[in-house]
Every structure is written in structure tokens, then in C-alpha cells.
Amino acid sequence: MPDLDLPAHLSPQHATALQALADRNDADHGDGFLGLVLSGSAGRGMATERSDLDVLVVLTDDAAAGRRTTKSPDVDEVPTPLAELEELPAFGTDGWWYRWSCAWAPVLLDRTGGVLPDLVRRHATLAPDEQRDVLVTHDRLDGYVNYAFRALKNDRDGRHLERRLDAAESVPWLLDTVFALEGRVRPYMKYLPWELRTHPLPHWPAEETLDLLERTLDGDPQAVRETFVRVERAVHAHPAAGELTEILDGWGDQLDLLRPAGPGRA
């Protein structure tokens, strides 16, 4: 019987289900069964009575052959070859959004001598070249500035619905930018408040950031400006500030529309 390292927040029902799943895979695959990773709400202490278990069953290539993901109301069991976890899908590819599924996900069983926990952590973080890929190659920084600028142009010109729509459109670009600047993969929206509160970003205090996001979604021009100031400061603090600052400098005097007048101006 595999000895699982179960988080204290799990319900007895979930703990029992996970042990049964581990026992079954151990019996089926023996040495080909390399570990378990608990993703989803249960892995992050956010489970409700309606939550199922999202479990990565990590296997050797031979053990994974012929296995498919199985889903039930209680458990989604995802057979995952260890070699697949060694690959890191790039931003903009089909596999990118699966990377955050590993973020902060507890490893319940590791038979790889520490390789599996390292791979899980690596999926949720961005190396410098990956940060550049998000911010520069895929234009997430420039795109964020574009939508924020459009929102404030609409505000200036009295187009209030258009202001709110462009402000809302800026948010996904903003979040990609913010998390990439911090070397992390952006979470799914469901987990954004949880991540900001439990794994804070140095330049983005949780409650202040969530307030800015809510106000931005309401189309508040002041929130759009306050947010841009924070982004600009984070850009200047980044190790690759030179190239990123060039992106901002390319906007020239148009950035004046994005900067608050007086105290607080970057």
C-alpha cells in the first residue's frame, strides 16, 4: 500500500478515494507507477461538497501506454508519462494552459527521488527566455498598454460603454504581463484571488490588486491609470528592463494619457 503525503485540508472522503486510487495503480503498474499529483480545488484547499478530485497519475512510458483519462463525478484520473512532464509547452501552444494545473499542486507520492516535485514546480514558473516570450514575442505587455490606452481614449471622448469594454479587454493581457514579470504562469481566473493571497506577488499586494481589477472591469479610468503606474514600475524593476522599457518608450507622449497627474506619477 503506497504511503501518501495527504494535505491536512482534505476531507476524509477525498483521502479515502485517493488511497484507493493509489492502491489500484500500484497493483496495476508496480514499478511503473511513479507518483501522484493532486491538482484542482482539492489540491489547493478550495474544495466544496461539489468538488471532484483532479489527479495526475505519473507513470513510465510503458505503464502509460494505452491508458486514457477517465472522468467520473468523484475523480478525474489523468495518466501522465513522466517524460511528458519533462516537456514545457510554450506560451500560445495548446499545452500552455495545462501548465498552471501544476502550480502549488501537492505531490502525494513521489517514487522518482525528487524529480517529480521539481518538474511540478517548473511547470508553474517561467525562465527568463519564457518571460521574454510572453512579454515581447507574444506582445502581452504592448497589448496590455494598447487596450488600457484605448479605454482612456474612449473615456476622453465620452464613449463610456466602449471605455468599459476596452478596460475589461485589457485584463487578460494585464494578468499575463504581471505574472510573467514575476516569473510565474498566470492562474486560472477561479484561482486568482487565492493565489494572490496565499502566494503573493512582490509588486502586487492581493487586496489592492483585486480592488484595481474590479474597478478596471467597471471601466474606472483612475483604476486603469493606477494599474499602469504599477506595471511601469514593475517593468523598470525587472532584470530585462532595457528591452521592456523600449516597448513602453515606443508609445511616446501617448503614455501621458495613462499616467495620473501629480503625486503617484511614475
C-alpha positions in Angstrom: 0.0 0.0 0.0 1.6 3.3 -1.1 2.1 5.8 1.8 0.6 9.1 0.6 1.5 12.5 1.8 -2.0 13.9 2.1 -2.7 17.6 2.8 -4.4 18.2 6.1 -7.3 20.1 4.4 -8.6 17.1 2.6 -11.9 15.6 3.7 -11.9 12.0 4.9 -13.9 11.0 1.8 -11.3 12.5 -0.5 -8.5 11.0 1.5 -10.1 7.5 1.2 -10.7 7.9 -2.5 -7.1 8.9 -3.1 -5.7 6.0 -1.2 -7.9 3.6 -3.2 -6.7 5.2 -6.4 -3.1 4.8 -5.4 -3.6 1.2 -4.3 -5.2 0.3 -7.6 -2.5 1.9 -9.7 0.2 0.3 -7.6 -1.4 -3.1 -8.1 -1.8 -2.5 -11.9 1.6 -1.0 -12.6 4.1 -1.8 -9.8 7.4 -0.1 -10.5 5.8 1.7 -13.5 3.7 3.8 -11.1 5.9 6.8 -10.3 3.7 9.2 -8.4 0.5 11.2 -7.8 -0.1 14.9 -8.1 -3.4 16.4 -6.8 -4.5 19.4 -8.8 -7.8 21.3 -8.9 -9.7 22.7 -6.0 -9.0 19.8 -3.6 -5.2 20.3 -4.1 -5.4 23.9 -3.2 -7.7 23.7 -0.2 -10.7 25.2 -2.1 -12.9 22.1 -2.4 -16.6 22.3 -1.8 -19.1 19.5 -1.4 -19.4 19.5 -5.3 -15.7 19.3 -6.0 -14.2 16.2 -7.6 -10.6 15.2 -7.4 -8.2 16.1 -10.3 -5.3 13.6 -10.1 -2.3 13.2 -12.3 -1.2 9.6 -12.2 2.5 9.7 -13.1 3.7 6.6 -14.9 6.6 5.3 -17.0 6.1 5.4 -20.8 5.4 1.6 -20.8 2.8 1.8 -18.0 1.1 4.8 -19.6 0.7 3.1 -22.9 -3.0 2.5 -23.7 -4.1 4.5 -20.6 -6.7 7.3 -21.1 -8.0 10.0 -18.9 -11.1 8.8 -17.0 -13.7 11.1 -15.5 -16.4 10.5 -13.0 -18.4 12.7 -10.7 -15.8 12.0 -8.0 -12.4 11.6 -9.7 -10.8 12.8 -12.9 -7.8 10.5 -13.3 -5.2 11.7 -15.8 -2.5 9.1 -16.6 0.7 11.2 -17.3 4.0 9.8 -18.5 6.9 11.3 -16.6 8.5 12.1 -19.9 5.5 14.3 -20.8 6.0 16.4 -17.6 9.6 17.0 -18.7 8.3 18.9 -21.7 7.3 22.5 -21.1 4.6 23.8 -23.5 5.4 27.3 -24.7 3.0 30.3 -24.4 0.5 30.2 -27.2 0.6 26.5 -27.7 -2.2 24.0 -27.0 -0.4 22.8 -23.8 0.2 26.1 -22.2 -3.0 26.3 -20.1 -2.2 22.9 -18.6 0.9 24.2 -17.1 -0.8 26.1 -14.3 -2.6 22.9 -13.3 0.7 22.0 -11.6 1.0 25.3 -9.8 1.1 24.8 -6.0 -0.3 21.2 -6.6 0.8 18.9 -3.8 2.8 15.8 -4.8 1.1 13.0 -2.8 3.5 10.3 -3.9 7.0 10.5 -5.3 9.0 7.5 -6.5 11.4 9.5 -8.6 13.8 10.6 -6.0 12.7 14.3 -6.2 12.5 14.6 -10.0 8.6 14.8 -9.9 8.3 17.6 -7.4 10.9 19.6 -9.3 9.0 19.1 -12.6 5.8 20.2 -11.0 7.4 23.4 -9.7 9.0 24.0 -13.1 5.7 23.9 -14.9 4.4 26.8 -12.8 7.4 29.1 -13.2 8.9 30.9 -16.1 12.6 31.0 -17.0 13.9 34.3 -18.4 13.5 33.2 -22.0 9.9 32.2 -21.3 9.2 35.6 -19.7 10.5 37.3 -22.8 8.4 35.0 -25.0 5.2 36.1 -23.1 6.1 39.8 -22.8 7.8 40.5 -26.0 7.4 37.8 -28.6 3.7 37.5 -27.9 3.2 41.2 -27.2 1.4 40.8 -23.9 3.0 43.9 -22.5 2.4 46.0 -25.6 -1.1 44.6 -25.9 -2.0 45.5 -22.4 -0.9 49.1 -22.9 -2.9 49.2 -26.1 -6.2 48.2 -24.5 -5.6 50.4 -21.5 -4.8 53.4 -23.8 -7.9 52.7 -25.9 -10.1 52.6 -22.7 -8.8 56.0 -21.7 -9.2 57.4 -25.2 -12.8 56.3 -25.1 -13.2 57.9 -21.7 -11.7 61.2 -23.0 -14.1 61.1 -26.0 -17.2 60.4 -24.0 -17.7 56.8 -25.2 -18.5 55.2 -21.8 -19.6 51.7 -23.0 -16.5 51.4 -25.2 -14.3 52.6 -22.3 -15.7 49.7 -20.1 -15.3 47.2 -22.9 -11.7 48.1 -23.6 -10.8 48.2 -19.9 -12.2 44.7 -19.5 -10.4 43.6 -22.6 -7.1 44.8 -21.0 -7.4 42.5 -18.0 -6.2 39.2 -19.5 -3.3 41.0 -21.2 -2.5 42.7 -17.9 -2.5 39.4 -15.9 -0.3 37.7 -18.4 2.1 40.7 -18.1 2.0 40.8 -14.3 2.6 37.1 -13.7 5.3 36.9 -16.5 7.2 39.8 -14.9 7.2 37.8 -11.7 8.4 34.7 -13.4 5.1 32.8 -12.9 2.4 31.3 -15.0 -0.9 33.2 -14.8 -3.5 31.2 -12.8 -7.0 30.3 -14.0 -9.4 33.1 -13.0 -11.1 30.9 -10.4 -7.8 30.7 -8.5 -6.6 34.3 -9.0 -7.7 35.7 -5.6 -6.5 32.5 -3.9 -3.0 32.7 -5.5 -2.6 36.5 -4.8 -3.5 35.9 -1.1 -1.6 32.7 -0.5 1.4 33.1 -2.8 1.8 36.9 -3.0 3.5 38.7 -5.9 6.1 41.2 -4.6 4.8 44.2 -6.5 1.1 43.4 -6.4 -0.5 43.2 -2.9 -3.5 41.0 -3.0 -6.3 43.2 -1.8 -5.0 46.3 -3.6 -4.7 44.3 -6.9 -8.1 42.7 -6.6 -9.6 46.1 -6.0 -7.9 47.5 -9.0 -9.1 44.6 -11.2 -12.7 45.1 -10.0 -12.6 48.8 -10.7 -11.0 48.3 -14.1 -13.8 45.8 -15.0 -16.2 48.6 -14.1 -14.3 50.9 -16.5 -12.9 53.2 -13.8 -10.4 55.5 -15.6 -8.5 56.1 -12.3 -8.1 52.3 -11.8 -6.7 52.0 -15.3 -4.1 54.7 -14.6 -3.2 53.4 -11.2 -2.7 49.9 -12.7 -0.5 51.3 -15.5 1.8 53.0 -12.9 2.3 49.7 -11.1 3.1 47.9 -14.4 5.6 50.6 -15.4 7.3 50.3 -12.0 7.4 46.6 -12.3 8.9 46.9 -15.8 11.7 49.2 -14.6 12.4 46.8 -11.7 12.7 43.7 -14.0 16.2 42.3 -14.9 15.3 42.7 -18.6 14.1 46.3 -18.1 16.0 47.6 -21.1 14.1 45.7 -23.7 10.8 46.1 -21.9 11.2 49.8 -21.4 11.8 50.2 -25.1 8.3 48.8 -25.6 6.8 51.5 -23.3 9.0 54.2 -24.8 7.7 53.3 -28.2 4.4 54.8 -27.1 6.0 58.2 -26.7 3.9 61.1 -25.4 0.8 58.9 -25.7 1.7 57.4 -22.3 0.8 60.8 -20.7 -2.9 59.7 -21.0 -2.1 56.6 -18.9 -0.3 58.4 -16.1 -2.1 60.2 -13.3 -1.2 63.8 -12.9 0.6 64.9 -9.8 1.7 62.6 -6.9 1.9 58.9 -7.9 3.1 59.6 -11.4 5.8 57.1 -12.4 
